Amino acid sequence: MASVVKCMGIMTGAGLACGALSSYYMQSKVNKAIVKQAQATAKDGQIPIGGMTKDGKMWDGKVSVDEFKKQLDKKAKVSSLISGLFTAAGTALITGITLMLRGKVKV
């Protein structure tokens, strides 16, 4: 039984690491392109932003390129962690089913 737990732990950990790292790598490539485009449209190091409040009024604002980059990086880290958790859950499920079919786990 210890070898089953050990195998499940190793595979789940590997799934988490690989899922999170691959997601972060792909997202960082996209973020670099987005930041490059934002730098091209920035005026005086500021990116113009705006939107609408809940009561329907329009507002204008600005954000620095560095702050925009930090926000993108934070979102990439959170989404890669979530992606890694889903990958780990899927890997654990497949590992458990595989071990069960091979007769290592008795139900």
MOPAC internal coordinates of N, CA, C and O (Angstrom, degrees):
PM7 1SCF
backbone

  N    0.0000 0     0.00 0     0.00 0    0    0    0
  C    1.4563 1     0.00 0     0.00 0    1    0    0
  C    1.5235 1   110.93 1     0.00 0    2    1    0
  O    1.2310 1   120.41 1   147.03 1    3    2    1
  N    1.3381 1   116.83 1   -32.97 1    3    2    1
  C    1.4590 1   119.80 1   179.70 1    5    3    2
  C    1.5230 1   110.83 1   -64.88 1    6    5    3
  O    1.2310 1   120.43 1   144.33 1    7    6    5
  N    1.3330 1   116.79 1   -35.67 1    7    6    5
  C    1.4650 1   118.76 1   179.83 1    9    7    6
  C    1.5261 1   111.04 1   -68.82 1   10    9    7
  O    1.2310 1   120.34 1   148.53 1   11   10    9
  N    1.3310 1   116.95 1   -31.47 1   11   10    9
  C    1.4608 1   120.55 1   177.58 1   13   11   10
  C    1.5256 1   109.35 1   -66.97 1   14   13   11
  O    1.2310 1   120.26 1   133.94 1   15   14   13
  N    1.3235 1   117.12 1   -46.06 1   15   14   13
  C    1.4716 1   121.45 1   179.65 1   17   15   14
  C    1.5251 1   109.51 1   -63.87 1   18   17   15
  O    1.2310 1   120.75 1   139.04 1   19   18   17
  N    1.3183 1   116.17 1   -40.96 1   19   18   17
  C    1.4625 1   120.87 1   179.33 1   21   19   18
  C    1.5336 1   110.28 1   -62.82 1   22   21   19
  O    1.2310 1   120.25 1   134.36 1   23   22   21
  N    1.3105 1   117.13 1   -45.64 1   23   22   21
  C    1.4635 1   121.54 1   178.88 1   25   23   22
  C    1.5249 1   111.11 1   -63.07 1   26   25   23
  O    1.2310 1   120.57 1   135.14 1   27   26   25
  N    1.3208 1   116.51 1   -44.86 1   27   26   25
  C    1.4687 1   120.46 1   179.16 1   29   27   26
  C    1.5355 1   110.68 1   -62.18 1   30   29   27
  O    1.2310 1   120.47 1   138.05 1   31   30   29
  N    1.3132 1   116.71 1   -41.95 1   31   30   29
  C    1.4642 1   120.83 1   179.91 1   33   31   30
  C    1.5145 1   112.37 1   -64.74 1   34   33   31
  O    1.2310 1   120.72 1   135.63 1   35   34   33
  N    1.3207 1   116.22 1   -44.37 1   35   34   33
  C    1.4606 1   120.13 1  -179.98 1   37   35   34
  C    1.5267 1   110.78 1   -64.36 1   38   37   35
  O    1.2310 1   120.46 1   133.83 1   39   38   37
  N    1.3131 1   116.72 1   -46.17 1   39   38   37
  C    1.4683 1   120.11 1  -178.12 1   41   39   38
  C    1.5318 1   111.83 1   -67.84 1   42   41   39
  O    1.2310 1   120.35 1   141.75 1   43   42   41
  N    1.3192 1   116.93 1   -38.25 1   43   42   41
  C    1.4650 1   120.14 1   177.89 1   45   43   42
  C    1.5226 1   110.64 1   -66.27 1   46   45   43
  O    1.2310 1   120.53 1   136.90 1   47   46   45
  N    1.3266 1   116.58 1   -43.10 1   47   46   45
  C    1.4688 1   120.66 1   177.37 1   49   47   46
  C    1.5179 1   112.16 1   -62.89 1   50   49   47
  O    1.2310 1   120.96 1   138.70 1   51   50   49
  N    1.3323 1   115.76 1   -41.30 1   51   50   49
  C    1.4651 1   119.85 1   178.10 1   53   51   50
  C    1.5290 1   110.41 1   -65.90 1   54   53   51
  O    1.2310 1   120.42 1   140.26 1   55   54   53
  N    1.3286 1   116.79 1   -39.74 1   55   54   53
  C    1.4619 1   120.22 1   177.67 1   57   55   54
  C    1.5135 1   111.93 1   -63.36 1   58   57   55
  O    1.2310 1   120.50 1   138.03 1   59   58   57
  N    1.3239 1   116.64 1   -41.97 1   59   58   57
  C    1.4640 1   121.17 1   178.18 1   61   59   58
  C    1.5191 1   110.69 1   -62.39 1   62   61   59
  O    1.2310 1   120.78 1   131.04 1   63   62   61
  N    1.3324 1   116.11 1   -48.96 1   63   62   61
  C    1.4616 1   120.07 1  -177.68 1   65   63   62
  C    1.5304 1   111.56 1   -64.15 1   66   65   63
  O    1.2310 1   120.54 1   131.76 1   67   66   65
  N    1.3053 1   116.57 1   -48.24 1   67   66   65
  C    1.4731 1   119.72 1  -178.04 1   69   67   66
  C    1.5179 1   111.90 1   -66.30 1   70   69   67
  O    1.2310 1   120.24 1   138.66 1   71   70   69
  N    1.3187 1   117.14 1   -41.34 1   71   70   69
  C    1.4696 1   120.15 1   179.26 1   73   71   70
  C    1.5115 1   112.10 1   -64.58 1   74   73   71
  O    1.2310 1   120.49 1   135.67 1   75   74   73
  N    1.3326 1   116.66 1   -44.33 1   75   74   73
  C    1.4634 1   120.53 1  -178.40 1   77   75   74
  C    1.5276 1   111.25 1   -69.07 1   78   77   75
  O    1.2310 1   120.59 1   135.69 1   79   78   77
  N    1.3285 1   116.48 1   -44.31 1   79   78   77
  C    1.4627 1   119.58 1  -177.84 1   81   79   78
  C    1.5224 1   112.29 1   -67.11 1   82   81   79
  O    1.2310 1   120.39 1   137.56 1   83   82   81
  N    1.3129 1   116.86 1   -42.44 1   83   82   81
  C    1.4678 1   118.39 1   179.87 1   85   83   82
  C    1.5238 1   111.34 1   -66.98 1   86   85   83
  O    1.2310 1   120.34 1   141.49 1   87   86   85
  N    1.3162 1   116.95 1   -38.51 1   87   86   85
  C    1.4609 1   120.38 1   177.73 1   89   87   86
  C    1.5263 1   110.68 1   -64.73 1   90   89   87
  O    1.2310 1   120.48 1   136.09 1   91   90   89
  N    1.3316 1   116.69 1   -43.91 1   91   90   89
  C    1.4669 1   120.50 1   179.89 1   93   91   90
  C    1.5293 1   111.06 1   -65.04 1   94   93   91
  O    1.2310 1   120.42 1   140.52 1   95   94   93
  N    1.3306 1   116.81 1   -39.48 1   95   94   93
  C    1.4599 1   120.81 1   179.84 1   97   95   94
  C    1.5271 1   110.93 1   -62.71 1   98   97   95
  O    1.2310 1   120.74 1   132.74 1   99   98   97
  N    1.3225 1   116.19 1   -47.26 1   99   98   97
  C    1.4673 1   119.42 1  -179.97 1  101   99   98
  C    1.5258 1   111.05 1   -65.37 1  102  101   99
  O    1.2310 1   120.35 1   139.27 1  103  102  101
  N    1.3310 1   116.93 1   -40.73 1  103  102  101
  C    1.4603 1   120.51 1  -179.53 1  105  103  102
  C    1.5274 1   111.04 1   -67.73 1  106  105  103
  O    1.2310 1   119.63 1   145.19 1  107  106  105
  N    1.3304 1   118.30 1   -34.81 1  107  106  105
  C    1.4602 1   120.14 1   179.51 1  109  107  106
  C    1.5274 1   111.18 1   -67.03 1  110  109  107
  O    1.2310 1   120.08 1   146.09 1  111  110  109
  N    1.3324 1   117.45 1   -33.91 1  111  110  109
  C    1.4681 1   120.29 1   175.85 1  113  111  110
  C    1.5283 1   110.34 1   -63.69 1  114  113  111
  O    1.2310 1   120.64 1   136.17 1  115  114  113
  N    1.3181 1   116.37 1   -43.83 1  115  114  113
  C    1.4685 1   120.89 1   178.88 1  117  115  114
  C    1.5235 1   109.96 1   -66.12 1  118  117  115
  O    1.2310 1   120.24 1   138.44 1  119  118  117
  N    1.3308 1   117.15 1   -41.56 1  119  118  117
  C    1.4653 1   120.79 1  -179.39 1  121  119  118
  C    1.5238 1   111.92 1   -62.91 1  122  121  119
  O    1.2310 1   120.14 1   143.14 1  123  122  121
  N    1.3384 1   117.34 1   -36.86 1  123  122  121
  C    1.4633 1   119.83 1   178.29 1  125  123  122
  C    1.5173 1   110.91 1   -62.62 1  126  125  123
  O    1.2310 1   120.38 1   139.51 1  127  126  125
  N    1.3255 1   116.89 1   -40.49 1  127  126  125
  C    1.4609 1   120.33 1   178.27 1  129  127  126
  C    1.5218 1   110.89 1   -66.95 1  130  129  127
  O    1.2310 1   120.40 1   140.26 1  131  130  129
  N    1.3245 1   116.84 1   -39.74 1  131  130  129
  C    1.4659 1   120.89 1   179.51 1  133  131  130
  C    1.5221 1   110.94 1   -65.17 1  134  133  131
  O    1.2310 1   120.36 1   136.36 1  135  134  133
  N    1.3381 1   116.91 1   -43.64 1  135  134  133
  C    1.4652 1   120.70 1   179.93 1  137  135  134
  C    1.5250 1   110.25 1   -65.95 1  138  137  135
  O    1.2310 1   120.32 1   141.61 1  139  138  137
  N    1.3224 1   116.99 1   -38.39 1  139  138  137
  C    1.4642 1   120.40 1   178.54 1  141  139  138
  C    1.5272 1   110.45 1   -62.23 1  142  141  139
  O    1.2310 1   120.51 1   137.92 1  143  142  141
  N    1.3266 1   116.64 1   -42.08 1  143  142  141
  C    1.4580 1   120.76 1   177.67 1  145  143  142
  C    1.5282 1   110.76 1   -67.38 1  146  145  143
  O    1.2310 1   120.65 1   141.61 1  147  146  145
  N    1.3340 1   116.37 1   -38.39 1  147  146  145
  C    1.4662 1   120.17 1   179.46 1  149  147  146
  C    1.5220 1   110.70 1   -66.01 1  150  149  147
  O    1.2310 1   120.16 1   142.81 1  151  150  149
  N    1.3381 1   117.30 1   -37.19 1  151  150  149
  C    1.4658 1   120.32 1   178.41 1  153  151  150
  C    1.5264 1   110.75 1   -65.64 1  154  153  151
  O    1.2310 1   120.83 1   147.76 1  155  154  153
  N    1.3266 1   116.01 1   -32.24 1  155  154  153
  C    1.4639 1   119.57 1   179.53 1  157  155  154
  C    1.5291 1   111.26 1   -70.38 1  158  157  155
  O    1.2310 1   120.21 1   147.41 1  159  158  157
  N    1.3153 1   117.21 1   -32.59 1  159  158  157
  C    1.4643 1   120.28 1  -179.16 1  161  159  158
  C    1.5235 1   113.04 1   -93.01 1  162  161  159
  O    1.2310 1   120.19 1   173.52 1  163  162  161
  N    1.3325 1   117.25 1    -6.48 1  163  162  161
  C    1.4665 1   120.60 1  -177.92 1  165  163  162
  C    1.5216 1   110.73 1   -71.05 1  166  165  163
  O    1.2310 1   121.73 1   -35.08 1  167  166  165
  N    1.3143 1   114.30 1   144.92 1  167  166  165
  C    1.4559 1   121.42 1   176.30 1  169  167  166
  C    1.5174 1   107.17 1  -119.42 1  170  169  167
  O    1.2310 1   120.62 1   -58.99 1  171  170  169
  N    1.3163 1   116.42 1   121.01 1  171  170  169
  C    1.4705 1   122.70 1  -177.60 1  173  171  170
  C    1.5223 1   111.95 1    57.69 1  174  173  171
  O    1.2310 1   119.92 1  -145.02 1  175  174  173
  N    1.3295 1   117.76 1    34.98 1  175  174  173
  C    1.4531 1   122.03 1   178.49 1  177  175  174
  C    1.5171 1   113.99 1    77.01 1  178  177  175
  O    1.2310 1   120.21 1  -171.21 1  179  178  177
  N    1.3155 1   117.20 1     8.79 1  179  178  177
  C    1.4607 1   122.03 1  -178.69 1  181  179  178
  C    1.5249 1   109.66 1  -119.31 1  182  181  179
  O    1.2310 1   120.72 1   -41.58 1  183  182  181
  N    1.3236 1   116.23 1   138.42 1  183  182  181
  C    1.4550 1   121.83 1   176.53 1  185  183  182
  C    1.5224 1   107.58 1  -100.53 1  186  185  183
  O    1.2310 1   120.06 1   -55.84 1  187  186  185
  N    1.3297 1   117.48 1   124.16 1  187  186  185
  C    1.4717 1   118.35 1   178.83 1  189  187  186
  C    1.5328 1   110.87 1   -71.85 1  190  189  187
  O    1.2310 1   121.10 1   -48.96 1  191  190  189
  N    1.3126 1   115.50 1   131.04 1  191  190  189
  C    1.4641 1   121.48 1   176.42 1  193  191  190
  C    1.5179 1   107.88 1  -129.64 1  194  193  191
  O    1.2310 1   120.44 1   -11.78 1  195  194  193
  N    1.2741 1   116.77 1   168.22 1  195  194  193
  C    1.4564 1   120.59 1   178.22 1  197  195  194
  C    1.5067 1   109.40 1  -174.16 1  198  197  195
  O    1.2310 1   121.08 1     0.19 1  199  198  197
  N    1.2881 1   115.54 1  -179.81 1  199  198  197
  C    1.4453 1   119.46 1  -179.61 1  201  199  198
  C    1.5085 1   111.37 1   176.32 1  202  201  199
  O    1.2310 1   121.67 1    19.10 1  203  202  201
  N    1.3184 1   114.41 1  -160.90 1  203  202  201
  C    1.4495 1   120.49 1  -177.98 1  205  203  202
  C    1.5299 1   108.32 1  -128.53 1  206  205  203
  O    1.2310 1   120.92 1   -44.96 1  207  206  205
  N    1.3195 1   115.84 1   135.04 1  207  206  205
  C    1.4533 1   120.15 1   176.26 1  209  207  206
  C    1.5235 1   109.50 1   -78.31 1  210  209  207
  O    1.2310 1   120.71 1    -6.72 1  211  210  209
  N    1.3248 1   116.25 1   173.28 1  211  210  209
  C    1.4638 1   120.70 1  -178.40 1  213  211  210
  C    1.5267 1   112.67 1   -63.45 1  214  213  211
  O    1.2310 1   120.66 1   150.57 1  215  214  213
  N    1.3251 1   116.35 1   -29.43 1  215  214  213
  C    1.4634 1   118.72 1   179.99 1  217  215  214
  C    1.5260 1   113.13 1   -87.52 1  218  217  215
  O    1.2310 1   119.93 1  -174.54 1  219  218  217
  N    1.3357 1   117.73 1     5.46 1  219  218  217
  C    1.4565 1   121.39 1   173.64 1  221  219  218
  C    1.5108 1   115.44 1    94.67 1  222  221  219
  O    1.2310 1   119.34 1  -177.09 1  223  222  221
  N    1.3213 1   118.87 1     2.91 1  223  222  221
  C    1.4620 1   121.20 1   179.38 1  225  223  222
  C    1.5333 1   109.31 1   -83.77 1  226  225  223
  O    1.2310 1   120.87 1   -37.05 1  227  226  225
  N    1.3136 1   115.94 1   142.95 1  227  226  225
  C    1.4599 1   121.60 1   178.26 1  229  227  226
  C    1.5291 1   108.85 1   -87.46 1  230  229  227
  O    1.2310 1   120.38 1   -33.33 1  231  230  229
  N    1.3226 1   116.87 1   146.67 1  231  230  229
  C    1.4499 1   121.31 1   175.16 1  233  231  230
  C    1.5220 1   109.31 1  -137.38 1  234  233  231
  O    1.2310 1   121.59 1   -31.09 1  235  234  233
  N    1.3047 1   114.56 1   148.91 1  235  234  233
  C    1.4586 1   121.82 1   177.97 1  237  235  234
  C    1.5215 1   108.20 1  -114.93 1  238  237  235
  O    1.2310 1   121.39 1   -31.25 1  239  238  237
  N    1.3027 1   114.94 1   148.75 1  239  238  237
  C    1.4471 1   119.21 1   178.66 1  241  239  238
  C    1.5101 1   110.62 1  -157.49 1  242  241  239
  O    1.2310 1   121.50 1    -1.81 1  243  242  241
  N    1.3113 1   114.73 1   178.19 1  243  242  241
  C    1.4590 1   121.03 1   178.80 1  245  243  242
  C    1.5166 1   108.52 1  -139.77 1  246  245  243
  O    1.2310 1   121.31 1   -28.97 1  247  246  245
  N    1.3296 1   115.10 1   151.03 1  247  246  245
  C    1.4552 1   121.58 1   175.30 1  249  247  246
  C    1.5215 1   106.95 1  -136.64 1  250  249  247
  O    1.2310 1   120.80 1   -37.17 1  251  250  249
  N    1.3212 1   116.08 1   142.83 1  251  250  249
  C    1.4609 1   119.16 1  -179.98 1  253  251  250
  C    1.5310 1   109.45 1   -74.77 1  254  253  251
  O    1.2310 1   121.32 1   -22.33 1  255  254  253
  N    1.3088 1   115.08 1   157.67 1  255  254  253
  C    1.4579 1   120.52 1  -179.68 1  257  255  254
  C    1.5255 1   110.14 1   -63.94 1  258  257  255
  O    1.2310 1   120.29 1   141.78 1  259  258  257
  N    1.3389 1   117.05 1   -38.22 1  259  258  257
  C    1.4678 1   120.24 1   179.64 1  261  259  258
  C    1.5265 1   111.57 1   -65.43 1  262  261  259
  O    1.2310 1   120.62 1   138.14 1  263  262  261
  N    1.3271 1   116.42 1   -41.86 1  263  262  261
  C    1.4659 1   120.07 1   178.35 1  265  263  262
  C    1.5306 1   110.39 1   -64.95 1  266  265  263
  O    1.2310 1   120.57 1   139.30 1  267  266  265
  N    1.3185 1   116.52 1   -40.70 1  267  266  265
  C    1.4610 1   121.79 1   177.59 1  269  267  266
  C    1.5316 1   110.34 1   -60.87 1  270  269  267
  O    1.2310 1   121.18 1   138.32 1  271  270  269
  N    1.3331 1   115.35 1   -41.68 1  271  270  269
  C    1.4686 1   121.01 1   178.76 1  273  271  270
  C    1.5297 1   110.61 1   -63.80 1  274  273  271
  O    1.2310 1   120.18 1   138.41 1  275  274  273
  N    1.3350 1   117.26 1   -41.59 1  275  274  273
  C    1.4678 1   121.47 1   178.42 1  277  275  274
  C    1.5240 1   111.41 1   -63.83 1  278  277  275
  O    1.2310 1   120.60 1   139.24 1  279  278  277
  N    1.3305 1   116.45 1   -40.76 1  279  278  277
  C    1.4637 1   120.35 1   178.84 1  281  279  278
  C    1.5231 1   111.17 1   -64.18 1  282  281  279
  O    1.2310 1   120.40 1   137.71 1  283  282  281
  N    1.3202 1   116.84 1   -42.29 1  283  282  281
  C    1.4678 1   120.49 1   178.03 1  285  283  282
  C    1.5290 1   111.23 1   -63.76 1  286  285  283
  O    1.2310 1   120.65 1   138.85 1  287  286  285
  N    1.3336 1   116.36 1   -41.15 1  287  286  285
  C    1.4603 1   120.10 1  -179.28 1  289  287  286
  C    1.5251 1   110.99 1   -66.18 1  290  289  287
  O    1.2310 1   120.53 1   139.90 1  291  290  289
  N    1.3282 1   116.59 1   -40.10 1  291  290  289
  C    1.4603 1   120.31 1   178.30 1  293  291  290
  C    1.5263 1   110.98 1   -63.12 1  294  293  291
  O    1.2310 1   120.48 1   136.59 1  295  294  293
  N    1.3297 1   116.69 1   -43.41 1  295  294  293
  C    1.4647 1   120.76 1   178.50 1  297  295  294
  C    1.5191 1   111.03 1   -64.81 1  298  297  295
  O    1.2310 1   120.51 1   142.62 1  299  298  297
  N    1.3302 1   116.62 1   -37.38 1  299  298  297
  C    1.4636 1   120.40 1   178.73 1  301  299  298
  C    1.5279 1   111.01 1   -65.48 1  302  301  299
  O    1.2310 1   120.24 1   140.57 1  303  302  301
  N    1.3162 1   117.15 1   -39.43 1  303  302  301
  C    1.4689 1   120.59 1   179.43 1  305  303  302
  C    1.5267 1   111.22 1   -66.42 1  306  305  303
  O    1.2310 1   120.57 1   136.79 1  307  306  305
  N    1.3179 1   116.52 1   -43.21 1  307  306  305
  C    1.4662 1   120.03 1  -179.96 1  309  307  306
  C    1.5215 1   110.98 1   -65.75 1  310  309  307
  O    1.2310 1   120.49 1   134.77 1  311  310  309
  N    1.3327 1   116.67 1   -45.23 1  311  310  309
  C    1.4633 1   119.09 1  -178.94 1  313  311  310
  C    1.5219 1   111.79 1   -68.44 1  314  313  311
  O    1.2310 1   119.68 1   146.73 1  315  314  313
  N    1.3358 1   118.22 1   -33.27 1  315  314  313
  C    1.4572 1   119.63 1   177.60 1  317  315  314
  C    1.5220 1   111.15 1   -70.64 1  318  317  315
  O    1.2310 1   119.91 1   146.54 1  319  318  317
  N    1.3192 1   117.78 1   -33.46 1  319  318  317
  C    1.4648 1   120.41 1   175.77 1  321  319  318
  C    1.5234 1   110.49 1   -65.58 1  322  321  319
  O    1.2310 1   120.46 1   135.60 1  323  322  321
  N    1.3148 1   116.72 1   -44.40 1  323  322  321
  C    1.4682 1   120.51 1   178.10 1  325  323  322
  C    1.5190 1   110.50 1   -63.18 1  326  325  323
  O    1.2310 1   120.52 1   136.51 1  327  326  325
  N    1.3145 1   116.61 1   -43.49 1  327  326  325
  C    1.4664 1   120.77 1   177.65 1  329  327  326
  C    1.5255 1   110.74 1   -61.74 1  330  329  327
  O    1.2310 1   120.43 1   138.97 1  331  330  329
  N    1.3201 1   116.78 1   -41.03 1  331  330  329
  C    1.4645 1   121.03 1   177.95 1  333  331  330
  C    1.5170 1   112.22 1   -63.35 1  334  333  331
  O    1.2310 1   120.36 1   141.72 1  335  334  333
  N    1.3370 1   116.92 1   -38.28 1  335  334  333
  C    1.4634 1   119.98 1   178.66 1  337  335  334
  C    1.5270 1   111.41 1   -66.22 1  338  337  335
  O    1.2310 1   120.67 1   138.56 1  339  338  337
  N    1.3260 1   116.32 1   -41.44 1  339  338  337
  C    1.4641 1   119.29 1   177.11 1  341  339  338
  C    1.5212 1   111.41 1   -65.41 1  342  341  339
  O    1.2310 1   120.47 1   140.20 1  343  342  341
  N    1.3204 1   116.72 1   -39.80 1  343  342  341
  C    1.4614 1   120.57 1   177.90 1  345  343  342
  C    1.5261 1   110.36 1   -64.68 1  346  345  343
  O    1.2310 1   120.34 1   139.12 1  347  346  345
  N    1.3258 1   116.95 1   -40.88 1  347  346  345
  C    1.4603 1   120.67 1   178.83 1  349  347  346
  C    1.5259 1   111.09 1   -64.00 1  350  349  347
  O    1.2310 1   120.48 1   139.36 1  351  350  349
  N    1.3156 1   116.69 1   -40.64 1  351  350  349
  C    1.4694 1   119.86 1   178.52 1  353  351  350
  C    1.5238 1   110.67 1   -64.24 1  354  353  351
  O    1.2310 1   120.31 1   136.96 1  355  354  353
  N    1.3149 1   117.02 1   -43.04 1  355  354  353
  C    1.4617 1   120.48 1   177.72 1  357  355  354
  C    1.5084 1   112.37 1   -64.74 1  358  357  355
  O    1.2310 1   120.47 1   139.44 1  359  358  357
  N    1.3223 1   116.70 1   -40.56 1  359  358  357
  C    1.4609 1   121.00 1   178.63 1  361  359  358
  C    1.5259 1   110.65 1   -65.52 1  362  361  359
  O    1.2310 1   120.34 1   138.79 1  363  362  361
  N    1.3225 1   116.96 1   -41.21 1  363  362  361
  C    1.4644 1   120.30 1   178.38 1  365  363  362
  C    1.5249 1   110.84 1   -63.96 1  366  365  363
  O    1.2310 1   120.32 1   139.99 1  367  366  365
  N    1.3145 1   117.00 1   -40.01 1  367  366  365
  C    1.4592 1   120.93 1   178.50 1  369  367  366
  C    1.5296 1   111.12 1   -63.29 1  370  369  367
  O    1.2310 1   120.82 1   132.09 1  371  370  369
  N    1.3082 1   116.04 1   -47.91 1  371  370  369
  C    1.4696 1   119.99 1   179.77 1  373  371  370
  C    1.5203 1   110.98 1   -64.88 1  374  373  371
  O    1.2310 1   119.70 1   140.45 1  375  374  373
  N    1.3268 1   118.17 1   -39.55 1  375  374  373
  C    1.4576 1   121.39 1   178.01 1  377  375  374
  C    1.5195 1   110.78 1   -63.92 1  378  377  375
  O    1.2310 1   120.53 1   136.42 1  379  378  377
  N    1.3194 1   116.58 1   -43.58 1  379  378  377
  C    1.4659 1   120.00 1   178.89 1  381  379  378
  C    1.5171 1   112.45 1   -63.28 1  382  381  379
  O    1.2310 1   120.69 1   137.10 1  383  382  381
  N    1.3247 1   116.28 1   -42.90 1  383  382  381
  C    1.4699 1   119.81 1   178.70 1  385  383  382
  C    1.5229 1   110.74 1   -65.02 1  386  385  383
  O    1.2310 1   120.76 1   138.72 1  387  386  385
  N    1.3303 1   116.15 1   -41.28 1  387  386  385
  C    1.4682 1   120.03 1   178.68 1  389  387  386
  C    1.5203 1   111.23 1   -62.20 1  390  389  387
  O    1.2310 1   120.13 1   134.53 1  391  390  389
  N    1.3207 1   117.36 1   -45.47 1  391  390  389
  C    1.4669 1   120.90 1   179.33 1  393  391  390
  C    1.5236 1   110.77 1   -64.89 1  394  393  391
  O    1.2310 1   120.44 1   142.33 1  395  394  393
  N    1.3153 1   116.76 1   -37.67 1  395  394  393
  C    1.4565 1   120.75 1   179.76 1  397  395  394
  C    1.5281 1   110.41 1   -66.49 1  398  397  395
  O    1.2310 1   120.32 1   137.95 1  399  398  397
  N    1.3209 1   117.00 1   -42.05 1  399  398  397
  C    1.4604 1   120.54 1   179.40 1  401  399  398
  C    1.5310 1   112.39 1   -68.59 1  402  401  399
  O    1.2310 1   120.11 1   149.88 1  403  402  401
  N    1.3039 1   117.40 1   -30.12 1  403  402  401
  C    1.4545 1   120.32 1   178.10 1  405  403  402
  C    1.5195 1   112.38 1   -80.03 1  406  405  403
  O    1.2310 1   120.62 1   173.60 1  407  406  405
  N    1.3097 1   116.42 1    -6.40 1  407  406  405
  C    1.4576 1   120.84 1   176.40 1  409  407  406
  C    1.5106 1   114.02 1    87.83 1  410  409  407
  O    1.2310 1   119.75 1  -166.10 1  411  410  409
  N    1.3249 1   118.08 1    13.90 1  411  410  409
  C    1.4739 1   121.16 1   179.41 1  413  411  410
  C    1.5116 1   111.25 1   -79.14 1  414  413  411
  O    1.2310 1   120.38 1   153.51 1  415  414  413
  N    1.3260 1   116.88 1   -26.49 1  415  414  413
  C    1.4617 1   121.26 1  -179.30 1  417  415  414
  C    1.5204 1   107.43 1  -115.88 1  418  417  415
  O    1.2310 1   120.65 1   -53.81 1  419  418  417
  N    1.3278 1   116.37 1   126.19 1  419  418  417
  C    1.4619 1   121.12 1   177.89 1  421  419  418
  C    1.5188 1   108.30 1   -95.10 1  422  421  419
  O    1.2310 1   121.43 1   -48.62 1  423  422  421
  N    1.3350 1   114.87 1   131.38 1  423  422  421
  C    1.4688 1   119.30 1  -178.87 1  425  423  422
  C    1.5061 1   109.70 1   -96.33 1  426  425  423
  O    1.2310 1   120.10 1   180.00 1  427  426  425

